[in-house]
């Protein structure tokens, strides 16, 4: 098993390894509703992977010029950069977690 993981680590990129690890976890009965990752994993590829595994991706995105499609409060599709998306969708909407 260790040899197989070493070969995987030396021949695949981090996103491929993360996808394989999450697929193995789900196949072995780990029940997940969301995937949380830092900005290194914040990419369209990771979002697509999470969607294909049926989990919600909660990713810190790099503050580049990349635009994200979102739906406004009025139901209109808009394009926002990471800062605008945070301001519209996240800031001020935190909820306390019990425990």
C-alpha positions in Angstrom: 0.0 0.0 0.0 2.8 2.5 0.9 4.6 1.7 -2.3 1.4 2.4 -4.3 0.9 5.8 -2.6 4.6 6.7 -3.2 4.2 5.9 -6.9 1.0 7.9 -7.0 2.7 10.9 -5.2 5.6 10.9 -7.6 3.6 10.6 -10.8 0.5 12.7 -10.2 -0.2 16.4 -9.3 -1.7 17.5 -6.0 -5.2 18.0 -7.4 -5.3 14.5 -9.0 -4.1 13.0 -5.6 -6.8 15.0 -3.7 -9.5 13.8 -6.1 -8.3 10.2 -5.7 -8.2 10.5 -1.9 -11.7 11.9 -1.7 -13.1 9.3 -4.1 -11.5 6.6 -1.9 -13.0 8.1 1.2 -16.5 8.3 -0.2 -16.2 4.7 -1.6 -15.2 3.5 1.9 -18.3 5.0 3.5 -17.2 8.5 4.6 -20.2 10.7 4.3 -19.4 14.2 3.4 -21.5 17.2 2.4 -18.7 19.6 1.8 -15.1 20.0 0.9 -13.1 22.7 2.6 -9.7 23.7 1.2 -7.2 26.6 1.1 -6.3 28.9 -1.8 -3.8 26.4 -3.2 -6.7 24.1 -4.1 -9.1 26.9 -5.2 -9.5 26.3 -8.9 -12.2 25.5 -11.4 -10.9 22.0 -11.6 -11.4 21.5 -7.8 -14.9 22.9 -8.0 -15.8 20.5 -10.9 -14.3 17.6 -8.9 -16.3 18.4 -5.8 -19.5 18.7 -8.0 -18.8 15.3 -9.6 -18.4 13.7 -6.1 -21.7 15.3 -4.9 -20.2 17.6 -2.3 -20.3 21.4 -1.9 -16.9 23.1 -2.4 -15.9 25.7 0.2 -12.6 27.0 -1.2 -10.5 30.0 -0.6 -9.9 31.5 -4.0 -6.8 33.4 -5.2 -7.4 37.1 -5.6 -6.7 37.2 -9.3 -8.8 38.6 -12.2 -10.7 35.4 -12.6 -14.5 36.0 -12.7 -17.1 33.7 -11.2 -20.7 33.4 -12.3 -23.3 34.0 -9.6 -27.0 34.7 -9.3 -27.9 38.1 -7.9 -30.7 38.6 -5.4 -32.9 39.5 -8.3 -32.2 36.2 -10.1 -30.0 37.7 -12.7 -26.7 36.0 -13.7 -23.7 38.2 -12.9 -19.9 37.8 -13.1 -17.8 38.8 -10.0 -14.2 38.6 -9.0 -13.3 36.9 -5.7 -13.5 40.1 -3.7 -16.9 41.1 -5.1 -18.2 37.5 -4.7 -17.1 37.5 -1.0 -18.7 40.9 -0.4 -22.0 39.8 -1.9 -22.3 36.2 -0.9 -20.4 35.7 2.4 -19.7 38.9 4.4 -22.3 39.4 7.1 -23.9 36.0 6.7 -21.9 34.0 9.2 -23.8 31.8 11.6 -22.6 30.6 15.0 -21.9 26.9 15.3 -23.2 25.3 18.4 -20.6 23.5 20.6 
